[in-house]
Amino acid sequence: MFRVIVALASLLVAAAFAPMSRISTRSSLKMGYETELGVTSFPGFFDPLGLSKDIDADTFAQYRTSELKHGRVAQLAVIGYVVPEIFRFPGDIAPGISFASIPNGIAAIEAVPALGWFQIFFAIGAVDYYGFLTFGDTKGEGKTKEELDELKTKELNNGRLAMIAILELLRHDSQHLIGGLYEGDKLITGLPFLY
């Protein structure tokens, strides 16, 4: 049964990131968001909780901006999670603490000193508040509207995939905190794709 559920879940996730086909069924009486960027042929406009029901265009734009920002952060988080498995900076992260001594994944939370966390949160807050180090808007130089729409949809879909990926990486890394599902369950460690 478990394998069937995993297979169905894999198909649904994979289909969510299939190439888009724009749905052009907008009517002047229908004020929904079914034709916005990011809507793909399957599953279509995905809003199972009804968050877009009875909201104005500004609120929808705010939701879409949040989705884009969370997707970009998730993409960076996946890179930051996987790269230390392959490469470590030489030198010290703090006096007496080398980069190589910091463990990967969730175990790094306890290993990084408090001042290090302060620096991390301060840097993230500064980037978010002041807007520097952002990707910015290229204003579509040299691109048609259709090409820009396709690129924007790809960015949204890549962000959605990265949000799922970082959740799986965290789940996989933290499974040793709760134990196995049955007696003698040997939990896997290391990168999830290195089973």
MIGUDREN-850191 format. One record per residue (C-alpha): residue number from 1; residue in one letter; x, y, z. Coordinates in steps of 0.5 Angstrom, whole numbers. Last residue first. Layout:
BEGIN
+-----+---------+-------+-------+-------+
! num ! residuo !    xx !    yy !    zz !
+-----+---------+-------+-------+-------+
! NUM !       a !     X !     Y !     Z !
...
+-----+---------+-------+-------+-------+
END
This chain:
BEGIN
+-----+---------+-------+-------+-------+
! num ! residuo !    xx !    yy !    zz !
+-----+---------+-------+-------+-------+
! 195 !       y !    41 !    11 !    -2 !
! 194 !       l !    45 !    17 !    -4 !
! 193 !       f !    39 !    21 !    -6 !
! 192 !       p !    37 !    22 !     1 !
! 191 !       l !    44 !    25 !     2 !
! 190 !       g !    47 !    22 !     9 !
! 189 !       t !    44 !    18 !    14 !
! 188 !       i !    39 !    12 !    13 !
! 187 !       l !    35 !    10 !    18 !
! 186 !       k !    35 !     2 !    20 !
! 185 !       d !    28 !     0 !    22 !
! 184 !       g !    30 !    -6 !    27 !
! 183 !       e !    23 !    -5 !    30 !
! 182 !       y !    18 !    -1 !    26 !
! 181 !       l !    17 !     6 !    24 !
! 180 !       g !    24 !     8 !    26 !
! 179 !       g !    26 !    14 !    31 !
! 178 !       i !    24 !    21 !    32 !
! 177 !       l !    30 !    25 !    32 !
! 176 !       h !    33 !    20 !    27 !
! 175 !       q !    28 !    23 !    22 !
! 174 !       s !    31 !    30 !    22 !
! 173 !       d !    36 !    29 !    16 !
! 172 !       h !    30 !    26 !    12 !
! 171 !       r !    25 !    31 !    14 !
! 170 !       l !    30 !    37 !    13 !
! 169 !       l !    32 !    34 !     6 !
! 168 !       e !    24 !    33 !     4 !
! 167 !       l !    22 !    40 !     6 !
! 166 !       i !    28 !    43 !     2 !
! 165 !       a !    26 !    39 !    -4 !
! 164 !       i !    18 !    41 !    -4 !
! 163 !       m !    20 !    48 !    -3 !
! 162 !       a !    25 !    47 !    -9 !
! 161 !       l !    20 !    44 !   -13 !
! 160 !       r !    15 !    50 !   -12 !
! 159 !       g !    21 !    55 !   -14 !
! 158 !       n !    23 !    51 !   -20 !
! 157 !       n !    15 !    52 !   -22 !
! 156 !       l !    15 !    60 !   -20 !
! 155 !       e !    22 !    61 !   -24 !
! 154 !       k !    19 !    57 !   -30 !
! 153 !       t !    12 !    61 !   -30 !
! 152 !       k !    17 !    67 !   -30 !
! 151 !       l !    21 !    64 !   -36 !
! 150 !       e !    14 !    62 !   -40 !
! 149 !       d !    11 !    69 !   -39 !
! 148 !       l !    18 !    73 !   -41 !
! 147 !       e !    18 !    69 !   -47 !
! 146 !       e !    11 !    70 !   -49 !
! 145 !       k !    12 !    77 !   -48 !
! 144 !       t !    18 !    78 !   -53 !
! 143 !       k !    25 !    78 !   -50 !
! 142 !       g !    30 !    82 !   -52 !
! 141 !       e !    30 !    86 !   -45 !
! 140 !       g !    25 !    84 !   -41 !
! 139 !       k !    25 !    89 !   -36 !
! 138 !       t !    31 !    86 !   -33 !
! 137 !       d !    27 !    86 !   -26 !
! 136 !       g !    31 !    85 !   -20 !
! 135 !       f !    35 !    79 !   -18 !
! 134 !       t !    36 !    81 !   -11 !
! 133 !       l !    43 !    83 !    -7 !
! 132 !       f !    40 !    89 !    -5 !
! 131 !       g !    33 !    90 !    -3 !
! 130 !       y !    34 !    94 !     3 !
! 129 !       y !    29 !    90 !     8 !
! 128 !       d !    30 !    83 !     5 !
! 127 !       v !    38 !    84 !     4 !
! 126 !       a !    38 !    87 !    11 !
! 125 !       g !    34 !    82 !    14 !
! 124 !       i !    38 !    76 !    11 !
! 123 !       a !    45 !    79 !    14 !
! 122 !       f !    42 !    80 !    21 !
! 121 !       f !    40 !    73 !    21 !
! 120 !       i !    46 !    70 !    19 !
! 119 !       q !    50 !    75 !    23 !
! 118 !       f !    46 !    74 !    30 !
! 117 !       w !    47 !    66 !    28 !
! 116 !       g !    54 !    67 !    28 !
! 115 !       l !    54 !    71 !    34 !
! 114 !       a !    50 !    65 !    38 !
! 113 !       p !    56 !    60 !    35 !
! 112 !       v !    54 !    55 !    30 !
! 111 !       a !    55 !    48 !    32 !
! 110 !       e !    48 !    47 !    35 !
! 109 !       i !    44 !    49 !    29 !
! 108 !       a !    49 !    45 !    25 !
! 107 !       a !    46 !    38 !    27 !
! 106 !       i !    40 !    40 !    22 !
! 105 !       g !    44 !    39 !    16 !
! 104 !       n !    52 !    38 !    16 !
! 103 !       p !    57 !    38 !    21 !
! 102 !       i !    61 !    44 !    23 !
! 101 !       s !    68 !    42 !    24 !
! 100 !       a !    70 !    43 !    17 !
!  99 !       f !    69 !    50 !    17 !
!  98 !       s !    74 !    51 !    23 !
!  97 !       i !    72 !    53 !    30 !
!  96 !       g !    78 !    56 !    34 !
!  95 !       p !    76 !    63 !    32 !
!  94 !       a !    70 !    63 !    28 !
!  93 !       i !    68 !    60 !    21 !
!  92 !       d !    75 !    58 !    21 !
!  91 !       g !    79 !    57 !    15 !
!  90 !       p !    78 !    53 !     8 !
!  89 !       f !    71 !    53 !     6 !
!  88 !       r !    68 !    46 !     5 !
!  87 !       f !    66 !    42 !    -1 !
!  86 !       i !    62 !    36 !    -3 !
!  85 !       e !    57 !    35 !     3 !
!  84 !       p !    57 !    42 !     4 !
!  83 !       v !    54 !    44 !    -3 !
!  82 !       v !    48 !    40 !    -1 !
!  81 !       y !    44 !    44 !     4 !
!  80 !       g !    46 !    51 !     2 !
!  79 !       i !    44 !    49 !    -5 !
!  78 !       v !    37 !    47 !    -3 !
!  77 !       a !    37 !    53 !     2 !
!  76 !       l !    38 !    58 !    -4 !
!  75 !       q !    33 !    54 !    -8 !
!  74 !       a !    28 !    55 !    -2 !
!  73 !       v !    30 !    62 !    -1 !
!  72 !       r !    28 !    63 !    -9 !
!  71 !       g !    21 !    59 !    -8 !
!  70 !       h !    20 !    63 !    -2 !
!  69 !       k !    21 !    70 !    -5 !
!  68 !       l !    16 !    68 !   -11 !
!  67 !       e !    11 !    65 !    -7 !
!  66 !       s !    11 !    71 !    -3 !
!  65 !       t !    10 !    75 !    -9 !
!  64 !       r !     5 !    71 !   -12 !
!  63 !       y !     1 !    72 !    -5 !
!  62 !       q !     2 !    80 !    -5 !
!  61 !       a !    -1 !    80 !   -13 !
!  60 !       f !    -7 !    76 !   -10 !
!  59 !       t !    -8 !    81 !    -5 !
!  58 !       d !    -7 !    87 !   -10 !
!  57 !       a !   -12 !    83 !   -15 !
!  56 !       d !   -18 !    83 !   -10 !
!  55 !       i !   -19 !    77 !    -6 !
!  54 !       d !   -26 !    73 !    -6 !
!  53 !       k !   -23 !    66 !    -7 !
!  52 !       s !   -16 !    66 !    -7 !
!  51 !       l !   -14 !    62 !    -1 !
!  50 !       g !   -19 !    57 !    -3 !
!  49 !       l !   -15 !    51 !     1 !
!  48 !       p !   -15 !    47 !    -5 !
!  47 !       d !   -12 !    52 !    -9 !
!  46 !       f !    -8 !    49 !   -15 !
!  45 !       f !   -10 !    53 !   -22 !
!  44 !       g !    -9 !    47 !   -27 !
!  43 !       p !    -6 !    41 !   -24 !
!  42 !       f !    -4 !    39 !   -30 !
!  41 !       s !    -4 !    44 !   -35 !
!  40 !       t !     0 !    49 !   -31 !
!  39 !       v !    -2 !    56 !   -28 !
!  38 !       g !     4 !    59 !   -26 !
!  37 !       l !     2 !    66 !   -29 !
!  36 !       e !    -5 !    68 !   -28 !
!  35 !       t !   -11 !    65 !   -32 !
!  34 !       e !   -14 !    61 !   -27 !
!  33 !       y !   -14 !    68 !   -22 !
!  32 !       g !   -22 !    69 !   -22 !
!  31 !       m !   -26 !    75 !   -24 !
!  30 !       k !   -31 !    71 !   -28 !
!  29 !       l !   -36 !    76 !   -31 !
!  28 !       s !   -31 !    79 !   -36 !
!  27 !       s !   -29 !    72 !   -39 !
!  26 !       r !   -22 !    69 !   -38 !
!  25 !       t !   -22 !    62 !   -42 !
!  24 !       s !   -14 !    62 !   -44 !
!  23 !       i !   -11 !    57 !   -41 !
!  22 !       r !    -4 !    57 !   -42 !
!  21 !       s !     0 !    51 !   -43 !
!  20 !       m !     6 !    50 !   -38 !
!  19 !       p !    11 !    45 !   -38 !
!  18 !       a !    10 !    39 !   -33 !
!  17 !       f !    12 !    42 !   -26 !
!  16 !       a !     6 !    40 !   -22 !
!  15 !       a !     6 !    33 !   -26 !
!  14 !       a !    12 !    31 !   -23 !
!  13 !       v !     9 !    32 !   -16 !
!  12 !       l !     3 !    28 !   -18 !
!  11 !       l !     6 !    23 !   -21 !
!  10 !       s !    11 !    22 !   -15 !
!   9 !       a !     5 !    22 !   -10 !
!   8 !       l !     2 !    17 !   -14 !
!   7 !       a !     8 !    12 !   -13 !
!   6 !       v !     9 !    14 !    -6 !
!   5 !       i !     2 !    12 !    -4 !
!   4 !       v !     2 !     5 !    -8 !
!   3 !       r !     9 !     4 !    -5 !
!   2 !       f !     6 !     5 !     2 !
!   1 !       m !     0 !     0 !     0 !
+-----+---------+-------+-------+-------+
END
